[in-house]
Amino acid sequence: MKLRVDGLEACDRLGEARPGGGGERDLLREINDRAKRLETQLAAIKAETSMARTETIEQFAAVDVEIAAIRREINACRATPAGGDEDYIPTLIADQFASVRAEIAQEFDAMRSELLDLGIKLDRLLKNDYM
């Protein structure tokens, strides 16, 4: 197609187009018009892409700022208690572990008690069977 367009443009410049061959000039005009529209559309797409890229970069920068602020806050909480021990992260974690340990100890104590009861009942049953 590129060769045909080049040939039509050369004929038009040299005036070699046939008198009755206005169709070629119309075709050439249409091709030129389409090419210009495509160039305009391409420029618009490039501008939109550039704006979208800029917005994306700004959004990533905002996320980076938020992440940095969260890291600073966590590091500050790790370093020193802020006002009281209840906001200090290691203290919070230790309190959580202490409560979990207490619950586990209660469960083990309950299981041990049940096993002792079952052992006593089993001894009674075995004693009755052998006597």
N, C-alpha and C positions, 0 to 999 in steps of 0.2 A: 504494500500500500504506500509505503514511504517513497518507493521508486516512482509509482504512478503520480503521486502528488508532486514530486520533484519534476517529473516530465511535464505535467500540466502547468506548473509555474514557469518552466523554461519556455514552453509554447506561448504562454500569455505574455511573457516579457519580450519575446522576439516577434510577437504579432503574427505567429504562424497559425493561430487558431483559425479554423475554417469559418467563413461567414455564416454558414448555417449551423455551425457547431457551438451554439450558445450554451448547450447543455454542459459542456466541459467547464465553461467559466462558472456556471451556476454550481456545479459540483465542487469546483475549487473554492468558491466563496463559502459554500456550506462547510467544507472541511476546515477552512480557516476559522469560521465562526465557532465550530465545535471545538477546535483546538484552543481558541481564546477562552471559551466557557470552561473547558477542562482546566486550563491554567488558573482561571479565577477560582474555580472550586478547589483546586489543589492548594492555592494560597490560603483560602479560608480554612481548609482542613489543617494546614500547617499552623495557622494562628490558633485554632482551637486546641490542637495538640500541645502547643507551647503553653497555653494558659492552663491546660489540665496538668501538664508536667510541673508548672510553677505551683499550682495548688497542692499537688501531691507532695512536693518537696516541703512546702510550708506545713502540711499536716504531719509529715514525718518529723520535722523539726519540733513541732508542738508535742508530739509523743515522746521524743527524746528529752525534752525539758521536763515533762511529767515524770518520766522514769528516773531522771536525775534527782528530782525533788523527793520521790519516794525512797530512793537509795539514801539520800542525805537524812531523811527522817528515820529510817531504819537504823542507820549507823549512829545517829544521835541517841536513839533509844537503847542501843546496845552499849554505848559508851558510858552513859551516866543516867541515873534515874531522873526523870523530869518532874520535880515537885514531890513525888512520893513513890514508894516502892510498887504501888499497884500498876503504874504505867511502864515499869521496867520489864522489857521482854523476857530476859532470863528468869526473872521472878515469876512472871506469868506462867512460863513454861514449867518451872519447878512446882508451882502450885497445882497446875494441871496434872503433872506426874504424881504428886503426892496424893491427890484425890483418887487417881486411877489405882495407885498402889493400895490405898485403903480399901477400895471396892474389891480388888482382887483378893486381898487378905481376908475380907469378910466372906467371900465366896469359898475360899479354901477352908476356912474355919467351919462353915456350914457343911461342906462336903465331908470334912473329917468327922464332924459330929454325927452325920447321917451314917457314915461307915462304921463308927463305933456302935451306934444303935443297931445296925444290921448285924454286926459281929455278935452282939449280945443276944439278939433274937436267934441267930444261927446256932450259937452255943446252946441255948435253951432247947431248940428243936432237936439238935443232935443228942443232947443229954436225955431227952424224953424218949428218943428212938432206941437208945442203947439200954435203957432201964426197963 
